[in-house]
Amino acid sequence: MRQVVYSMEPVGRTGGRAYLRMLHDLTAERVEWRTVPDHKRVYRVRRWRKLRHLARLAPTVRAMDRTAGSFVWDDLSLLLFTPDMRARTVFVLHHYEPLQHDSAPFEAMLWERLFDVLPQCAAVVCVAPYWAEFLRAKGVRNVRVIYNAFDMAEIEQARGLDRTECRAEFGLNSDTLAVYAGKAVHWKGTENVAAALAAARGIRVITSGSNTIGFGGSHYDLPRQRYLRLLRACDAGVFAPRMQEGWSRCAAEAVLLGLPCLIHPLAGLGDLAELTGQPGPDLGCLGEQVREHAAAPEAHGKAAYEALAQFDLAYFGRAWNETLAELA
């Protein structure tokens, strides 16, 4: 008989949703996942969306209190749980970023209350050591790190793509240095990277994702396989977010595909940069720095790849199956 576990519906294109979908897929043999709608992701107007989400979800949470299942939760609605429900919960903290507070000033107070109740949970999982230390400083003791993981068969297939064909697909000439700057979304810093490279001749900044910032350069909103082809076509990566991330999946995948990267060591990205040996970007001389870094792709390539390759699907499934077994 499979263990019944409730979670938010893993719908969306963020790294957190990718993490949750992977969790569902790799534990499906022993876990019966039951999901509830993530209402905040369907609201077009961001202002007050988290408060509207909590109000709409309250009846569902009350109904779940009468079930015998467990919970893997990564949402502020943990505040609606009873203490008994929290005792059956593994909470997942991807990151905490006040820049994303669309329901201020109340959202900041809700988060502080969340940190107060997290010690009531069976465990709290983070995706980077930075956030584990952040929570321990707030008095949360049962914290463990389960990193983002990667389908290494997919990565190997992407690494084997013909790079010349991939570059031709995206109109990149041999004299163009293609710099991938991650998702063109708020607080990822892509516009700052583009501005720092605007005057650099022969360099094209490339972004992906839903383009919430209206980036007017070379932007591509692509399905998964073409996105990997885009990464394969690039020469280097620059990741300079303003927000405190967990691990940037985009940055990690760029490193895995062999791109020499410049990674701003902020929050969880600092853990990723240290693990893979990628230096930080200097926006004051970024053009020169990118050219120098792109000219030596093998300098850290093999070691960086091996550092990340250990976090494969087997690692992720094993770590989460052990965590859920303890919860049961």
ZAKOL-54266 format. One record per atom (N, C-alpha, C): residue in one letter; x, z, y. Coordinates in steps of 0.05 Angstrom, whole numbers, padded with zeros to 5 digits, always signed. Example, Ala and Ser with C-alpha at 12.3 -4.5 7.8 and 13.67 -1.06 7.14 Angstrom:
! residues 2
A+00264+00156-00114 A+00246+00156-00090 A+00264+00156-00066 S+00257+00142-00045 S+00273+00143-00021 S+00258+00157+00001 
//
This chain:
! residues 328
M+00017+00000-00024 M+00000+00000+00000 M+00018+00000+00025 R+00012-00019+00043 R+00029-00021+00067 R+00022+00000+00088 Q+00043+00008+00102 Q+00040+00027+00124 Q+00025+00013+00147 V+00005+00026+00158 V-00010+00015+00181 V+00003+00024+00207 V+00010+00005+00224 V+00023+00011+00249 V+00009-00005+00271 Y+00003+00008+00293 Y-00009-00005+00316 Y+00012-00011+00337 S+00009-00034+00351 S+00026-00040+00373 S+00011-00057+00393 M+00023-00061+00416 M+00012-00081+00435 M+00015-00109+00422 E-00002-00127+00430 E-00001-00154+00420 E+00025-00168+00431 P+00041-00179+00413 P+00067-00191+00422 P+00064-00218+00434 V+00048-00220+00455 V+00043-00246+00468 V+00057-00246+00495 G+00072-00267+00500 G+00087-00269+00525 G+00115-00281+00520 R+00129-00286+00541 R+00155-00300+00539 R+00178-00283+00548 T+00174-00257+00552 T+00196-00240+00560 T+00213-00232+00536 G+00236-00221+00542 G+00253-00211+00520 G+00240-00189+00504 G+00224-00172+00518 G+00210-00151+00504 G+00190-00161+00484 R+00176-00183+00491 R+00156-00194+00473 R+00170-00208+00449 A+00193-00221+00455 A+00209-00233+00433 A+00218-00212+00413 Y+00226-00189+00424 Y+00235-00166+00408 Y+00212-00157+00390 L+00188-00154+00402 L+00166-00144+00386 L+00157-00164+00365 R+00157-00190+00372 R+00150-00210+00351 R+00169-00209+00328 M+00195-00206+00334 M+00215-00204+00312 M+00210-00179+00296 L+00203-00157+00309 L+00197-00133+00294 L+00174-00136+00275 H+00153-00149+00285 H+00130-00154+00267 H+00138-00172+00243 D+00152-00193+00249 D+00159-00212+00228 D+00177-00200+00206 L+00196-00184+00214 L+00216-00174+00195 L+00208-00148+00180 T+00185-00137+00188 T+00175-00114+00174 T+00148-00119+00160 A+00139-00144+00160 A+00112-00151+00151 A+00107-00144+00122 E+00128-00144+00105 E+00124-00139+00077 E+00115-00110+00072 R+00124-00091+00089 R+00116-00063+00083 R+00098-00052+00105 V+00093-00067+00126 V+00076-00057+00148 V+00053-00075+00153 E+00029-00063+00156 E+00005-00078+00165 E+00003-00073+00195 W+00010-00093+00210 W+00009-00091+00239 W-00019-00096+00250 R-00028-00077+00266 R-00054-00081+00280 R-00048-00079+00310 T-00058-00099+00324 T-00050-00101+00353 T-00074-00098+00371 V-00067-00089+00396 V-00087-00087+00417 V-00078-00105+00440 P-00097-00116+00456 P-00090-00135+00477 P-00073-00122+00499 D-00054-00137+00509 D-00037-00129+00531 D-00050-00141+00556 H-00069-00127+00567 H-00086-00139+00589 H-00069-00146+00613 K-00048-00131+00619 K-00034-00136+00644 K-00021-00164+00644 R-00017-00176+00621 R-00004-00202+00620 R-00023-00225+00625 V-00048-00219+00628 V-00067-00241+00634 V-00077-00241+00662 Y-00069-00220+00678 Y-00078-00219+00705 Y-00060-00236+00723 R-00072-00255+00737 R-00056-00273+00754 R-00046-00258+00779 V-00062-00240+00789 V-00054-00224+00812 V-00039-00200+00803 R-00014-00197+00811 R+00003-00176+00801 R-00004-00149+00813 R-00013-00148+00838 R-00019-00123+00851 R-00040-00107+00836 W-00034-00082+00829 W-00051-00064+00815 W-00056-00071+00786 R-00042-00091+00775 R-00049-00100+00748 R-00044-00079+00727 K-00024-00062+00730 K-00019-00041+00710 K-00041-00020+00711 L-00051-00013+00734 L-00073+00006+00735 L-00099-00006+00723 R-00104-00031+00729 R-00127-00045+00716 R-00124-00046+00686 H-00100-00051+00677 H-00094-00052+00648 H-00099-00025+00635 L-00090-00003+00648 L-00095+00023+00636 L-00124+00030+00635 A-00139+00024+00656 A-00168+00030+00656 A-00182+00014+00634 R-00174-00011+00630 R-00188-00028+00610 R-00180-00019+00582 L-00156-00008+00579 L-00146-00002+00552 L-00156+00026+00543 A-00165+00043+00561 A-00171+00071+00555 A-00191+00073+00531 P-00213+00058+00530 P-00231+00061+00507 P-00218+00054+00480 T-00200+00034+00480 T-00186+00026+00456 T-00168+00049+00446 V-00154+00061+00465 V-00136+00083+00457 V-00152+00107+00446 R-00175+00113+00458 R-00192+00135+00448 R-00201+00129+00420 A-00207+00104+00414 A-00216+00096+00387 A-00193+00099+00367 M-00169+00092+00375 M-00146+00094+00357 M-00139+00122+00350 D-00147+00142+00366 D-00142+00170+00360 D-00155+00178+00334 R-00176+00163+00326 R-00191+00170+00301 R-00179+00157+00277 T-00157+00141+00280 T-00145+00128+00258 T-00122+00144+00246 A-00114+00137+00222 A-00092+00152+00209 A-00065+00137+00212 G-00065+00115+00227 G-00041+00099+00229 G-00020+00110+00247 S+00003+00096+00248 S+00025+00103+00266 S+00026+00083+00289 F+00044+00087+00307 F+00045+00070+00331 F+00074+00063+00338 V+00078+00037+00345 V+00103+00029+00358 V+00094+00019+00385 W+00101+00033+00406 W+00089+00028+00432 W+00111+00024+00453 D+00105+00006+00472 D+00125+00000+00493 D+00111-00004+00520 D+00091+00013+00525 D+00073+00009+00548 D+00066+00036+00560 L+00060+00035+00586 L+00053+00059+00600 L+00028+00073+00589 S+00012+00058+00574 S-00012+00069+00563 S-00006+00091+00542 L+00019+00096+00536 L+00026+00120+00520 L+00015+00145+00534 L+00012+00144+00560 L+00001+00167+00575 L-00028+00173+00568 L-00042+00154+00556 L-00069+00158+00548 L-00071+00170+00520 F-00048+00171+00505 F-00047+00181+00478 F-00051+00212+00479 T-00062+00222+00457 T-00063+00251+00453 T-00035+00260+00443 P-00029+00285+00444 P-00003+00294+00433 P-00001+00288+00403 D-00023+00289+00388 D-00022+00282+00360 D-00014+00252+00356 M-00025+00235+00373 M-00018+00206+00371 M+00012+00202+00378 R+00021+00216+00399 R+00049+00212+00406 R+00068+00222+00384 A+00060+00242+00369 A+00076+00251+00347 A+00078+00231+00325 R+00060+00211+00325 R+00061+00189+00305 R+00071+00163+00318 T+00086+00165+00340 T+00094+00142+00355 T+00124+00139+00357 V+00133+00114+00353 V+00160+00106+00362 V+00157+00090+00387 F+00168+00101+00409 F+00166+00087+00434 F+00190+00069+00438 V+00186+00045+00448 V+00209+00026+00453 V+00212+00023+00483 L+00235+00031+00494 L+00241+00027+00522 L+00261+00004+00525 H+00251-00018+00536 H+00269-00041+00540 H+00286-00036+00565 H+00273-00028+00587 H+00287-00020+00611 H+00267-00007+00630 Y+00278+00005+00651 Y+00261+00017+00672 Y+00271+00006+00698 E+00253-00009+00712 E+00262-00022+00737 E+00241-00019+00759 P+00245-00002+00778 P+00226+00001+00800 P+00220-00024+00816 L+00239-00044+00815 L+00233-00070+00829 L+00208-00083+00817 Q+00201-00077+00792 Q+00178-00089+00779 Q+00153-00073+00783 H+00153-00052+00799 H+00129-00036+00802 H+00109-00051+00819 D+00090-00064+00806 D+00069-00078+00821 D+00045-00061+00828 S+00045-00036+00818 S+00024-00017+00824 S+00034+00007+00840 A+00054+00002+00857 A+00065+00024+00874 A+00044+00032+00894 P+00044+00058+00902 P+00063+00079+00895 P+00056+00094+00869 F+00033+00088+00857 F+00024+00104+00834 F+00041+00099+00810 E+00052+00075+00807 E+00067+00068+00783 E+00091+00085+00780 A+00105+00091+00802 A+00129+00108+00800 A+00122+00136+00788 M+00099+00146+00797 M+00090+00172+00787 M+00083+00171+00758 L+00071+00148+00749 L+00063+00145+00721 L+00088+00144+00704 W+00109+00130+00713 W+00134+00129+00698 W+00147+00157+00695 E+00147+00172+00717 E+00159+00199+00715 E+00143+00216+00696 R+00117+00213+00695 R+00101+00228+00675 R+00107+00218+00647 L+00112+00192+00644 L+00119+00180+00618 L+00145+00193+00608 F+00165+00195+00625 F+00190+00208+00616 F+00185+00237+00608 D+00166+00250+00620 D+00160+00278+00613 D+00148+00280+00585 V+00132+00260+00577 V+00119+00262+00550 V+00134+00248+00528 L+00155+00233+00534 L+00169+00219+00513 L+00181+00238+00492 P+00190+00262+00499 P+00200+00280+00478 P+00179+00287+00457 Q+00153+00282+00463 Q+00132+00287+00443 Q+00131+00266+00421 C+00145+00243+00426 C+00144+00221+00407 C+00163+00227+00383 A+00156+00214+00360 A+00173+00217+00337 A+00201+00207+00342 A+00204+00185+00357 A+00230+00174+00364 A+00226+00155+00388 V+00248+00151+00402 V+00248+00131+00423 V+00271+00111+00417 V+00265+00085+00417 V+00285+00065+00411 V+00291+00050+00437 C+00317+00046+00442 C+00327+00030+00465 C+00342+00006+00454 V+00346-00014+00472 V+00361-00038+00463 V+00390-00038+00473 A+00398-00017+00487 A+00426-00016+00496 A+00433+00014+00501 P+00459+00020+00497 P+00468+00048+00500 P+00462+00059+00528 Y+00463+00042+00549 Y+00458+00052+00576 Y+00431+00066+00578 W+00411+00054+00565 W+00384+00065+00567 W+00381+00090+00549 A+00396+00091+00528 A+00396+00115+00512 A+00407+00139+00528 E+00429+00135+00542 E+00440+00156+00559 E+00421+00163+00582 F+00408+00143+00593 F+00388+00147+00614 F+00366+00166+00605 L+00356+00162+00581 L+00335+00179+00570 L+00345+00207+00563 R+00369+00208+00551 R+00379+00234+00544 R+00383+00251+00569 A+00390+00239+00591 A+00393+00253+00617 A+00366+00264+00626 K+00344+00252+00617 K+00317+00261+00624 K+00306+00280+00603 G+00322+00288+00584 G+00313+00308+00565 G+00301+00297+00539 V+00303+00271+00535 V+00293+00258+00510 V+00315+00259+00490 R+00310+00272+00467 R+00332+00277+00448 R+00333+00257+00425 N+00310+00250+00413 N+00310+00233+00389 N+00310+00204+00398 V+00334+00195+00408 V+00337+00168+00418 V+00356+00153+00400 R+00349+00129+00393 R+00367+00112+00378 R+00368+00084+00390 V+00390+00070+00385 V+00393+00043+00396 V+00389+00023+00373 I+00371+00004+00377 I+00368-00019+00359 I+00369-00044+00377 Y+00392-00057+00375 Y+00397-00079+00394 Y+00379-00103+00389 N+00377-00120+00409 N+00366-00147+00405 N+00380-00160+00382 A+00366-00176+00367 A+00379-00189+00344 A+00374-00219+00345 F+00388-00234+00329 F+00388-00263+00331 F+00387-00276+00303 D+00372-00298+00302 D+00371-00314+00278 D+00397-00330+00277 M+00416-00321+00262 M+00442-00334+00262 M+00442-00361+00249 A+00423-00367+00231 A+00421-00394+00221 A+00413-00413+00243 E+00394-00404+00260 E+00386-00420+00283 E+00409-00424+00302 I+00424-00402+00307 I+00447-00404+00326 I+00468-00423+00315 E+00474-00421+00289 E+00494-00439+00277 E+00485-00468+00279 Q+00459-00473+00275 Q+00449-00501+00278 Q+00453-00510+00306 A+00447-00493+00326 A+00450-00501+00354 A+00479-00506+00361 R+00497-00489+00351 R+00526-00492+00356 R+00536-00519+00345 G+00523-00529+00324 G+00531-00553+00311 G+00520-00579+00324 L+00503-00575+00344 L+00491-00599+00358 L+00513-00615+00372 D+00509-00641+00373 D+00528-00659+00387 D+00525-00653+00417 R+00546-00642+00428 R+00545-00634+00456 R+00542-00658+00475 T+00555-00680+00468 T+00553-00704+00485 T+00524-00714+00486 E+00510-00713+00463 E+00482-00722+00462 E+00465-00702+00479 C+00470-00676+00476 C+00455-00657+00491 C+00459-00660+00521 R+00483-00666+00530 R+00488-00670+00558 R+00474-00695+00568 A+00475-00716+00553 A+00461-00741+00561 A+00431-00736+00563 E+00420-00720+00545 E+00391-00714+00546 E+00383-00701+00572 F+00401-00685+00584 F+00394-00672+00609 F+00408-00684+00633 G+00418-00708+00630 G+00430-00723+00653 G+00455-00711+00664 L+00472-00700+00647 L+00497-00687+00656 L+00520-00706+00650 N+00533-00715+00672 N+00556-00733+00669 N+00581-00717+00661 S+00601-00731+00653 S+00625-00718+00644 S+00640-00703+00666 D+00635-00712+00691 D+00648-00699+00714 D+00631-00677+00726 T+00608-00670+00713 T+00591-00649+00723 T+00595-00623+00707 L+00600-00601+00721 L+00603-00575+00708 L+00576-00561+00709 A+00563-00558+00686 A+00536-00547+00685 A+00537-00517+00681 V+00526-00502+00700 V+00526-00473+00699 V+00498-00463+00694 Y+00494-00449+00672 Y+00468-00438+00665 Y+00466-00410+00678 A+00444-00407+00694 A+00441-00382+00709 A+00417-00365+00699 G+00407-00371+00675 G+00385-00356+00664 G+00358-00364+00673 K+00339-00346+00671 K+00311-00351+00678 K+00308-00350+00709 A+00293-00370+00719 A+00287-00371+00747 A+00262-00353+00753 V+00265-00328+00750 V+00243-00309+00754 V+00253-00287+00773 H+00235-00271+00783 H+00242-00251+00803 H+00263-00231+00793 W+00282-00225+00811 W+00302-00205+00808 W+00323-00211+00787 K+00323-00236+00776 K+00344-00244+00758 K+00369-00254+00772 G+00367-00257+00799 G+00391-00265+00814 G+00398-00294+00813 T+00381-00311+00801 T+00388-00340+00798 T+00391-00353+00825 E+00374-00345+00845 E+00376-00358+00871 E+00402-00351+00885 N+00413-00327+00879 N+00438-00319+00891 N+00461-00334+00879 V+00460-00339+00853 V+00480-00355+00840 V+00480-00384+00851 A+00456-00395+00854 A+00453-00422+00864 A+00464-00424+00892 A+00458-00404+00909 A+00468-00404+00936 A+00499-00402+00937 A+00510-00386+00919 A+00539-00382+00919 A+00554-00408+00910 L+00539-00424+00894 L+00551-00449+00884 L+00542-00474+00898 A+00526-00471+00919 A+00514-00494+00933 A+00535-00513+00944 A+00556-00502+00954 A+00576-00519+00967 A+00598-00529+00948 A+00597-00520+00923 A+00617-00527+00903 A+00612-00555+00892 R+00630-00573+00897 R+00625-00601+00888 R+00628-00603+00858 G+00610-00619+00847 G+00611-00625+00818 G+00600-00603+00801 I+00587-00582+00812 I+00575-00561+00797 I+00545-00562+00800 R+00531-00562+00777 R+00502-00562+00777 R+00492-00536+00765 V+00476-00522+00780 V+00463-00497+00770 V+00438-00504+00755 I+00435-00493+00731 I+00412-00499+00714 I+00398-00473+00707 T+00371-00473+00709 T+00355-00450+00703 T+00333-00458+00683 S+00321-00437+00671 S+00299-00442+00652 S+00277-00422+00657 G+00256-00423+00641 G+00234-00404+00644 G+00211-00413+00661 S+00195-00394+00670 S+00170-00401+00684 S+00173-00406+00714 N+00197-00402+00725 N+00203-00408+00753 N+00184-00395+00773 T+00182-00368+00771 T+00165-00354+00790 T+00176-00353+00818 I+00202-00360+00822 I+00214-00360+00848 I+00213-00387+00862 G+00203-00407+00849 G+00202-00434+00861 G+00229-00446+00864 F+00247-00442+00845 F+00274-00454+00847 F+00272-00484+00847 G+00284-00497+00867 G+00282-00526+00871 G+00304-00542+00858 G+00322-00529+00844 G+00344-00544+00831 G+00337-00554+00804 S+00357-00555+00786 S+00353-00566+00759 S+00340-00544+00742 H+00314-00544+00741 H+00299-00524+00726 H+00285-00537+00702 Y+00285-00523+00679 Y+00272-00533+00655 Y+00255-00511+00642 D+00230-00517+00638 D+00212-00498+00624 D+00208-00511+00596 L+00222-00502+00576 L+00225-00516+00551 L+00215-00500+00527 P+00206-00514+00506 P+00202-00500+00480 P+00229-00492+00469 R+00228-00474+00449 R+00252-00461+00439 R+00275-00480+00431 Q+00270-00501+00416 Q+00291-00518+00406 Q+00304-00534+00428 R+00289-00543+00448 R+00301-00558+00470 R+00316-00539+00488 Y+00307-00514+00490 Y+00322-00494+00506 Y+00350-00490+00494 L+00351-00489+00467 L+00378-00486+00455 L+00395-00511+00459 R+00383-00534+00460 R+00397-00559+00467 R+00408-00558+00496 L+00392-00546+00513 L+00400-00543+00541 L+00425-00525+00543 L+00424-00502+00529 L+00447-00484+00528 L+00472-00498+00517 R+00468-00514+00497 R+00491-00528+00484 R+00503-00548+00504 A+00487-00558+00522 A+00497-00578+00542 A+00512-00566+00564 C+00510-00539+00569 C+00522-00527+00592 C+00551-00520+00587 D+00566-00516+00609 D+00594-00509+00608 D+00601-00480+00611 A+00583-00465+00625 A+00588-00437+00630 A+00562-00424+00637 G+00562-00398+00637 G+00538-00382+00645 G+00545-00362+00666 V+00527-00357+00685 V+00531-00336+00705 V+00505-00320+00706 F+00507-00294+00702 F+00484-00276+00701 F+00489-00253+00721 A+00475-00254+00743 A+00479-00235+00765 A+00453-00223+00774 P+00439-00208+00757 P+00412-00198+00764 P+00413-00176+00785 R+00392-00173+00800 R+00388-00150+00817 R+00374-00127+00801 M+00360-00135+00780 M+00344-00115+00765 M+00361-00103+00742 Q+00353-00079+00734 Q+00367-00065+00712 Q+00354-00074+00686 E+00368-00091+00671 E+00357-00101+00647 E+00365-00084+00623 G+00352-00091+00600 G+00361-00079+00575 G+00386-00094+00566 W+00382-00114+00549 W+00401-00135+00543 W+00387-00160+00551 S+00400-00177+00566 S+00389-00204+00572 S+00392-00221+00547 R+00370-00229+00535 R+00371-00247+00512 R+00384-00274+00520 C+00377-00283+00544 C+00389-00309+00553 C+00419-00307+00554 A+00430-00285+00565 A+00459-00282+00567 A+00471-00280+00540 A+00459-00265+00522 A+00470-00262+00495 A+00470-00288+00480 E+00449-00304+00482 E+00447-00329+00468 E+00467-00349+00480 A+00472-00348+00506 A+00492-00366+00519 A+00519-00360+00507 V+00526-00334+00504 V+00551-00326+00493 V+00553-00335+00464 L+00532-00332+00449 L+00532-00340+00421 L+00536-00370+00417 L+00526-00386+00436 L+00529-00415+00435 L+00556-00424+00446 G+00573-00405+00453 G+00600-00413+00460 G+00605-00416+00490 L+00586-00409+00507 L+00591-00412+00535 L+00608-00388+00546 P+00629-00394+00559 P+00643-00372+00573 P+00625-00362+00596 C+00620-00337+00597 C+00600-00326+00616 C+00612-00306+00635 L+00600-00304+00658 L+00606-00283+00678 L+00581-00266+00679 I+00583-00240+00673 I+00560-00223+00670 I+00563-00199+00688 H+00545-00195+00706 H+00545-00172+00724 H+00540-00147+00708 P+00558-00128+00708 P+00555-00104+00690 P+00535-00084+00701 L+00510-00091+00703 L+00489-00073+00713 L+00472-00064+00690 A+00469-00038+00687 A+00452-00026+00666 A+00459-00037+00639 G+00439-00046+00623 G+00444-00055+00596 G+00462-00080+00595 L+00463-00096+00616 L+00481-00119+00616 L+00510-00110+00617 G+00515-00086+00627 G+00542-00075+00626 G+00551-00071+00597 D+00533-00061+00580 D+00539-00058+00552 D+00545-00085+00539 L+00529-00105+00545 L+00533-00132+00534 L+00559-00144+00544 A+00565-00141+00569 A+00590-00152+00580 A+00615-00138+00568 E+00613-00112+00564 E+00636-00098+00552 E+00639-00106+00523 L+00617-00107+00508 L+00619-00114+00480 L+00631-00142+00475 T+00624-00161+00492 T+00632-00189+00489 T+00657-00196+00506 G+00667-00178+00522 G+00690-00183+00538 G+00687-00204+00560 Q+00663-00205+00571 Q+00657-00224+00592 Q+00661-00211+00619 P+00676-00222+00638 P+00680-00210+00664 P+00656-00213+00682 G+00656-00198+00704 G+00634-00200+00723 G+00638-00222+00743 P+00617-00232+00754 P+00619-00254+00774 P+00626-00243+00802 D+00641-00258+00817 D+00647-00252+00845 D+00633-00274+00862 L+00610-00268+00874 L+00595-00288+00888 L+00610-00299+00912 G+00631-00285+00922 G+00646-00294+00945 G+00664-00318+00938 C+00673-00320+00913 C+00690-00342+00904 C+00680-00353+00877 L+00654-00355+00875 L+00643-00361+00849 L+00650-00389+00838 G+00651-00409+00856 G+00658-00436+00847 G+00685-00437+00834 E+00705-00425+00846 E+00732-00424+00835 E+00732-00408+00809 Q+00718-00386+00809 Q+00717-00369+00785 Q+00704-00383+00761 V+00683-00397+00767 V+00669-00412+00745 V+00687-00434+00734 R+00700-00449+00751 R+00717-00470+00742 R+00740-00459+00724 E+00752-00437+00733 E+00773-00425+00717 E+00763-00415+00690 H+00740-00402+00690 H+00729-00391+00666 H+00720-00413+00647 A+00708-00434+00657 A+00699-00456+00640 A+00722-00472+00628 A+00745-00471+00642 A+00769-00486+00632 A+00781-00473+00607 A+00774-00448+00602 A+00785-00434+00579 A+00763-00422+00561 P+00746-00439+00550 P+00723-00429+00534 P+00731-00413+00510 E+00755-00417+00500 E+00762-00403+00475 E+00776-00375+00480 A+00780-00369+00506 A+00794-00344+00513 A+00781-00320+00500 H+00755-00318+00501 H+00741-00295+00489 H+00720-00305+00469 G+00718-00331+00465 G+00696-00342+00449 G+00692-00331+00422 K+00713-00331+00405 K+00711-00322+00377 K+00704-00293+00376 A+00718-00276+00391 A+00713-00247+00391 A+00685-00241+00401 A+00676-00255+00422 A+00650-00250+00433 A+00628-00258+00413 Y+00632-00281+00399 Y+00613-00289+00379 Y+00611-00269+00356 E+00634-00260+00347 E+00634-00241+00324 E+00621-00214+00333 A+00625-00206+00358 A+00614-00181+00367 A+00583-00182+00367 L+00572-00205+00373 L+00543-00208+00373 L+00531-00216+00346 A+00546-00230+00330 A+00536-00240+00305 A+00529-00218+00285 Q+00540-00194+00290 Q+00533-00172+00272 Q+00504-00164+00275 F+00492-00171+00298 F+00464-00164+00303 F+00446-00187+00294 D+00445-00191+00268 D+00429-00212+00256 D+00402-00202+00247 L+00387-00219+00234 L+00360-00211+00226 L+00361-00189+00205 A+00381-00189+00188 A+00383-00169+00167 A+00388-00141+00180 Y+00406-00141+00200 Y+00411-00116+00214 Y+00385-00105+00227 F+00371-00122+00240 F+00347-00114+00254 F+00325-00104+00235 G+00320-00120+00214 G+00300-00112+00195 G+00307-00085+00181 R+00332-00082+00174 R+00341-00057+00161 R+00337-00033+00180 A+00346-00036+00205 A+00344-00014+00225 A+00315-00006+00230 W+00298-00026+00232 W+00270-00019+00238 W+00255-00010+00213 N+00261-00021+00190 N+00248-00010+00166 N+00255+00019+00161 E+00280+00026+00166 E+00288+00054+00163 E+00273+00072+00184 T+00271+00062+00208 T+00258+00078+00229 T+00228+00081+00222 L+00215+00060+00213 L+00187+00062+00206 L+00182+00079+00181 A+00201+00078+00163 A+00198+00095+00139 A+00199+00125+00146 E+00216+00131+00165 E+00217+00159+00175 E+00191+00167+00189 L+00180+00147+00203 L+00154+00153+00217 L+00132+00158+00196 A+00132+00143+00174 A+00112+00147+00154 A+00114+00174+00141 
//
